[in-house]
Every structure is written in C-alpha cells, then in structure tokens.
Amino acid sequence: MPVKTKKTPKTEFARRLAKAGYEDFLVLDKETAEKVLTPRRLELLEVIEEREPESISKLAEIVDREVSAVHRDVKLLWSKSVLDYEEGFRGRKKPVIRRSHIFIEPVM
C-alpha cells in the first residue's frame, strides 16, 4: 500500500513541479533561501557551475576570499542540500551543485 504524504503547500508545489517535468530540484522555503542564498554564496554557486574548481581551496582562490570563509559557506550550502562533494584532485573535496534547479517556495 502506498504511503500517503500530508499535503502541505511545499509538497503541493513540489508535486506541481514534478508534473511540469522538473525531475531534479530542491525547494527551499523563503526564510531559508533568504538566509542561505546570499550574494556571496550565489557567487560561489556560479563559479562552481561555470569553472568546476577541483577543490574548496581553488574555489576560494577564484573568488579571492579566505579559504576558511569559503569552506564555511560551502559547508552551509551542503547542509541545505544545495551542494555535494566529489573526490577532487589528490583526494580533496570538490564542490558540485547537487540539483539542476532550486526553487523558492511561493508564499501562499
């Protein structure tokens, strides 16, 4: 017997996205998105997508920021399922974008 999920605005939104053909997506609520997707973190996501840096250190070098600050931002993005890690050069953590699309849950 299939498991029934409680219909919430977020699950309904996700269901509609899937029905519209989106297969690989993440839905963030507005409050989380505002805290997590800051301009500096969005810059990191753009660089990861465009340049595919082989490590967090290389990412920090590209954006001209301290490695520790970039590491904190990457760790937060990972904790919110925005990023993932692959094994990079010499076993270093290579940040990669986890989902094809990120949506902000609409206010209902």
N, C-alpha and C positions, 0 to 999 in steps of 0.2 A: 504494500500500500504506500503511495507517495506521501512524503512528508509535506504538510501544509505549512507555509510560512505566513506569518502575520502580515497583513497588508498595511504598510506604512507609506507615507509619501516617498521615502527614499527607495523602498523596494518597488513601488509602483513606477517610479522614474526609471529605475534600473531595468524593469521589465519592458518598458516602452523603448528604451534604448536598444535592448536586445532585439525586440521586434522590428526596429528600424534598421537592423543589420549590423549594429556595432557588437563585435564579439569580444574584444579585448579592451576593457575600460575600467576606470576607477571612478567612483562617485564620492566626492568629499562634500560634507556639509559646509555651509557658508562660513561659519565661525572657524572651523578647522582650516579651510582654504585661506582665509584672511591671515591666520597665524603662520601657516606653513609656506604659502606661496608668495614670499616677499620678493621684491625686485632682485635682490642679490641671489636668492635661491632660484628664481626664474632664469637668471643669467647662467647659473650652473647647469640647469637643465638644457638650455640652448647649446651651451658648449659641449655637453655630453652628447647631445643628439648630432651636432654638426661635426665635431672634431674627434669623438670617440677616444678620449685620453686613456692611456693604459693604466693609470693609477690616480689615486687621490692627490698625490704629490704633483703629478703632471697637470692635473686639473687646476690646482692652486697656482701653479706657475703660469698657466694660460690666462687666468683671471687676475693675476697679480695680487693675490691675497695670501695671508699666512696659512700654512698647511693645517694648523690646529683649528682655525676658524672654518675652513672648508670642510675638514673632517667632521666637525660638529654639525654643519648644515647637511652634509651628505648622510650622516647617521640619522638625523631627524627625518629627512626625506625617505630614508629606508624604513624607519619605524612607522611611517604613514603609508607604506606600500607604493610610494611613487618611484623609488629606485630599488635596484637589486645590485648584487655584486657578482662578477665573474672572476675567474682567476686571470690575472693580467701578467704582465712582464715580470719574470722571476718570482712568481707566486704572489705578487701584490694584488690588492683588491682593486678591480677595475669597475667603476660605477657604470651601470647601464640603466636605461629607462625601462621600467617594468611593464608599463601599459602603453598601448598605442594612443589612447585617448584618456584625458582627465576631464571630468565634468564637475561643475559645481551644482550641488542640489538646488533647484529653484525654490524660492520662498513661496509657500503655498498659503 
